Structure formats: C-alpha cells, structure tokens
C-alpha cells in the first residue's frame, strides 16, 4: 500500500496501527479517541486501488469490520 502525507505518530489519545516514514515516526493508519468513542484515520491510498487490488479490498473490509466492533 502507498500513503500520502502521513500523520505524526500519536503520543497520547491514540495509537499508530501502521507506522511509516523515517525511523517510523509517522503513521498512515491510526486509531484516535473521539469523545466517548474512537475513530480510524487513514492516509493510505485505498480508494484509487479498490477496483483492481485485492489487498486494498481486504484492507478496507477489515478496517470497516474493526471500526464496527
């Protein structure tokens, strides 16, 4: 997978799920606290690859399932 403009890895209120960048200081997928819940934030390039890439399809399905749990 490819990412664009990764976020800085969270130091509090969240956790990096996919680390990237120099010395793994950034995250392309993170779980963050939002009020009483949590949300996934992603800079992964998934949408552009859904029609032709089974890995992107699987990742999107797993992220959706994870978010619904």
Backbone torsions as a table, in degrees:
resi	resn	phi	psi	omega
1	UNK	NA	153.6	178.1
2	UNK	-116.8	151.8	178.2
3	UNK	-130.7	161.1	175.9
4	UNK	-127.1	133.3	172.9
5	UNK	49.7	61.2	-179.5
6	UNK	-59.7	153.6	178.1
7	UNK	-81.7	156.5	169.4
8	UNK	-67.3	139.4	179.8
9	UNK	-60.4	130.3	-177.6
10	UNK	-65.8	142.5	176.6
11	UNK	-101.3	-20.1	174.9
12	UNK	-156.2	155.3	178.1
13	UNK	75.6	12.9	178.9
14	UNK	-178.3	176.7	177.3
15	UNK	-143.9	143.0	178.1
16	UNK	-76.7	129.6	178.0
17	UNK	-101.1	-30.2	174.3
18	UNK	-132.2	109.4	-179.4
19	UNK	-90.0	147.3	-178.2
20	UNK	-156.3	-177.6	177.0
21	UNK	81.9	-179.2	-179.1
22	UNK	-61.5	124.7	-179.5
23	UNK	55.5	27.1	177.8
24	UNK	54.8	39.0	-179.8
25	UNK	-82.3	-14.7	-176.0
26	UNK	-112.2	170.7	176.1
27	UNK	-136.8	136.9	176.6
28	UNK	-96.0	-13.7	177.1
29	UNK	-147.9	124.3	-177.8
30	UNK	-137.9	153.9	173.6
31	UNK	-107.5	122.4	-175.2
32	UNK	-122.5	147.7	175.0
33	UNK	-73.7	135.8	178.4
34	UNK	-139.3	98.2	-176.6
35	UNK	63.8	-123.4	178.5
36	UNK	-90.9	-0.7	-177.8
37	UNK	-122.2	-160.0	179.5
38	UNK	-138.5	158.2	176.3
39	UNK	-141.5	152.8	174.2
40	UNK	-95.8	132.6	173.1
41	UNK	-117.9	138.5	-172.6
42	UNK	-138.8	140.6	170.8
43	UNK	-117.4	16.8	176.8
44	UNK	-72.9	142.9	176.6
45	UNK	-87.6	90.7	-177.0
46	UNK	-106.6	-48.3	-174.3
47	UNK	-55.3	-40.6	-178.8
48	UNK	-69.5	-16.9	-174.6
49	UNK	-109.6	-1.5	-173.4
50	UNK	-59.8	-38.5	-174.3
51	UNK	-73.3	-20.5	-174.1
52	UNK	-128.4	-0.1	-174.6
53	UNK	-126.0	107.4	-178.4
54	UNK	-63.8	-26.1	177.6
55	UNK	-67.6	-43.2	177.4
56	UNK	-62.7	-40.3	178.6
57	UNK	-62.4	-46.5	-179.9
58	UNK	-64.5	-43.6	179.5
59	UNK	-60.6	-43.7	178.8
60	UNK	-63.3	-43.1	178.5
61	UNK	-62.7	-42.7	-179.4
62	UNK	-69.0	-37.7	176.9
63	UNK	-64.9	-40.6	178.2
64	UNK	-64.6	-45.2	178.3
65	UNK	-62.7	-42.0	179.1
66	UNK	-62.1	-43.0	-179.8
67	UNK	-68.1	-28.2	-178.6
68	UNK	-84.6	-16.0	-176.4
69	UNK	-74.4	NA	NA
